[in-house]
Amino acid sequence: MPETPATEAEVPGHRLDRAAREGGEGCIDILSPPPGTDSEDCLHIALHVHGAASVRRGGASTVLAPGDLVISATPHPAGLLQDSECRMLRFRVPCFYLGVRQGDVRRAGGLLARGSEGIGSLASQFLRTLAAQERAHRARPGNHLARGASDIVAVLVGELLDREDPEHPGGAAELLARIRVHIEENLADPDLSPGSIARAQHISVRYLHKLFQQDGMTVGQWVRRRRLDACRRELGRPSRRQTSVSAVAHRWGFVSHSHFSRAFRDAFGVSPREWQAYATRAEGRDPAS
């Protein structure tokens, strides 16, 4: 494959991105941003369909196969090269639904997921189906599909970012991964604390805090954010529309309703009730409207 990049005029994908930026055509919005969030705070996903393409990261070039995904913070992934026959499906999803920050993906230089293995395979299949049903996904079944695709992309992005993390070499990285699994398994326990986490992992509280400090986040902040993400997902499900906000908060370890409401608004820009109402109204409606 030639190493010389194709010009923007020669590459259909670039023209498609420009149309998406200017008129919203060509790029599929998986879900629209909820009220109170920045409409530009999105991740962009390019799904390789056919033709020759490669992505250059960290001085190495990787040839893309059909089904592979390139995830970036901008419509034009850095280092992505395509020939004139290349075709890609392009998607956009607000970071709000993914529980990740756009800046994390930008600092990683974008993310690459193989569409033939693991979560990447599942995400690729969901996105292909979503694209094939672009018109049908304006109906209620498609709305479910869009939410499902968003959830799978969220898992995939989190997994890829963990792999990219250069700050926790060797055993420290494995220990941090085990700690995070322990936290996920015990989010609903209101007694989950740095002390209980450290005891379960047979380490000191001081060392636990040191591990998390390298991520720029305290243990308490991590636990609170994961609980908030769990509440956001549950409040957004149609099957939970009759469930009270207090019940959901309590289920995920929040003791004080007022504290939960403040933390939710600080994290997502809307109150829990506003988010639940928005998700209910959006059900059965074009997710990009």
Solvent accessible surface area in square Angstrom, and as a share of the most:
residue,aa,sasa,rsa
1,M,101,0.45
2,P,103,0.65
3,E,116,0.52
4,T,113,0.66
5,P,82,0.51
6,A,31,0.24
7,T,78,0.46
8,E,74,0.33
9,A,79,0.61
10,E,93,0.42
11,V,2,0.01
12,P,49,0.31
13,G,5,0.05
14,H,43,0.19
15,R,120,0.44
16,L,53,0.26
17,D,6,0.03
18,R,106,0.39
19,A,39,0.30
20,A,6,0.05
21,R,131,0.48
22,E,133,0.60
23,G,59,0.57
24,G,38,0.37
25,E,125,0.56
26,G,44,0.42
27,C,10,0.06
28,I,15,0.08
29,D,38,0.20
30,I,0,0.00
31,L,10,0.05
32,S,17,0.11
33,P,45,0.28
34,P,3,0.02
35,P,66,0.42
36,G,66,0.63
37,T,40,0.23
38,D,92,0.48
39,S,70,0.45
40,E,136,0.61
41,D,56,0.29
42,C,5,0.03
43,L,0,0.00
44,H,27,0.12
45,I,2,0.01
46,A,2,0.02
47,L,0,0.00
48,H,1,0.00
49,V,22,0.13
50,H,92,0.41
51,G,36,0.34
52,A,38,0.29
53,A,0,0.00
54,S,5,0.03
55,V,4,0.02
56,R,117,0.43
57,R,67,0.25
58,G,91,0.88
59,G,59,0.57
60,A,61,0.47
61,S,49,0.32
62,T,42,0.25
63,V,99,0.57
64,L,9,0.04
65,A,47,0.36
66,P,87,0.54
67,G,6,0.05
68,D,2,0.01
69,L,1,0.00
70,V,4,0.03
71,I,1,0.00
72,S,7,0.05
73,A,10,0.08
74,T,59,0.34
75,P,34,0.21
76,H,62,0.28
77,P,16,0.10
78,A,81,0.63
79,G,33,0.31
80,L,17,0.08
81,L,28,0.14
82,Q,8,0.04
83,D,47,0.24
84,S,68,0.44
85,E,122,0.55
86,C,2,0.01
87,R,122,0.44
88,M,8,0.04
89,L,30,0.15
90,R,11,0.04
91,F,1,0.00
92,R,44,0.16
93,V,0,0.00
94,P,4,0.03
95,C,6,0.03
96,F,19,0.08
97,Y,17,0.06
98,L,8,0.04
99,G,23,0.22
100,V,25,0.15
101,R,141,0.51
102,Q,31,0.14
103,G,19,0.18
104,D,32,0.16
105,V,0,0.00
106,R,130,0.47
107,R,176,0.64
108,A,26,0.20
109,G,41,0.39
110,G,9,0.09
111,L,2,0.01
112,L,38,0.19
113,A,4,0.03
114,R,81,0.30
115,G,15,0.14
116,S,97,0.63
117,E,105,0.47
118,G,63,0.60
119,I,49,0.25
120,G,4,0.04
121,S,24,0.16
122,L,78,0.39
123,A,1,0.00
124,S,4,0.02
125,Q,104,0.46
126,F,64,0.27
127,L,0,0.00
128,R,92,0.33
129,T,55,0.32
130,L,0,0.00
131,A,18,0.14
132,A,89,0.69
133,Q,77,0.34
134,E,77,0.35
135,R,213,0.78
136,A,58,0.45
137,H,6,0.03
138,R,127,0.46
139,A,53,0.41
140,R,132,0.48
141,P,101,0.64
142,G,3,0.03
143,N,0,0.00
144,H,87,0.39
145,L,30,0.15
146,A,0,0.00
147,R,38,0.14
148,G,22,0.21
149,A,0,0.00
150,S,2,0.01
151,D,68,0.35
152,I,23,0.12
153,V,1,0.01
154,A,21,0.17
155,V,88,0.51
156,L,3,0.01
157,V,0,0.00
158,G,28,0.27
159,E,62,0.28
160,L,9,0.05
161,L,32,0.16
162,D,85,0.44
163,R,168,0.61
164,E,66,0.30
165,D,47,0.24
166,P,117,0.74
167,E,86,0.38
168,H,9,0.04
169,P,102,0.64
170,G,57,0.55
171,G,53,0.51
172,A,27,0.21
173,A,39,0.30
174,E,114,0.51
175,L,17,0.09
176,L,5,0.02
177,A,53,0.41
178,R,131,0.48
179,I,0,0.00
180,R,39,0.14
181,V,84,0.48
182,H,37,0.16
183,I,0,0.00
184,E,66,0.30
185,E,132,0.59
186,N,46,0.23
187,L,5,0.02
188,A,52,0.41
189,D,58,0.30
190,P,74,0.47
191,D,112,0.58
192,L,17,0.08
193,S,43,0.28
194,P,41,0.26
195,G,20,0.19
196,S,29,0.19
197,I,0,0.00
198,A,2,0.02
199,R,169,0.62
200,A,46,0.36
201,Q,34,0.15
202,H,167,0.74
203,I,38,0.19
204,S,63,0.40
205,V,61,0.35
206,R,204,0.74
207,Y,82,0.31
208,L,0,0.00
209,H,60,0.27
210,K,117,0.50
211,L,1,0.01
212,F,1,0.00
213,Q,119,0.53
214,Q,76,0.34
215,D,43,0.22
216,G,72,0.69
217,M,45,0.20
218,T,66,0.38
219,V,0,0.00
220,G,35,0.33
221,Q,79,0.35
222,W,53,0.18
223,V,11,0.06
224,R,89,0.32
225,R,76,0.28
226,R,52,0.19
227,R,24,0.09
228,L,5,0.02
229,D,1,0.01
230,A,3,0.02
231,C,0,0.00
232,R,9,0.03
233,R,81,0.30
234,E,5,0.02
235,L,2,0.01
236,G,6,0.06
237,R,118,0.43
238,P,38,0.24
239,S,99,0.64
240,R,81,0.30
241,R,84,0.31
242,Q,163,0.72
243,T,27,0.16
244,S,59,0.38
245,V,1,0.00
246,S,53,0.34
247,A,40,0.31
248,V,0,0.00
249,A,2,0.02
250,H,130,0.58
251,R,95,0.35
252,W,62,0.22
253,G,6,0.06
254,F,12,0.05
255,V,126,0.72
256,S,49,0.32
257,H,76,0.34
258,S,59,0.38
259,H,79,0.35
260,F,0,0.00
261,S,31,0.20
262,R,146,0.53
263,A,12,0.09
264,F,0,0.00
265,R,113,0.41
266,D,124,0.64
267,A,35,0.27
268,F,9,0.04
269,G,34,0.33
270,V,5,0.03
271,S,19,0.12
272,P,3,0.02
273,R,148,0.54
274,E,80,0.36
275,W,6,0.02
276,Q,22,0.10
277,A,43,0.34
278,Y,22,0.08
279,A,5,0.04
280,T,54,0.31
281,R,142,0.52
282,A,7,0.06
283,E,20,0.09
284,G,30,0.28
285,R,96,0.35
286,D,24,0.12
287,P,6,0.04
288,A,45,0.35
289,S,82,0.53
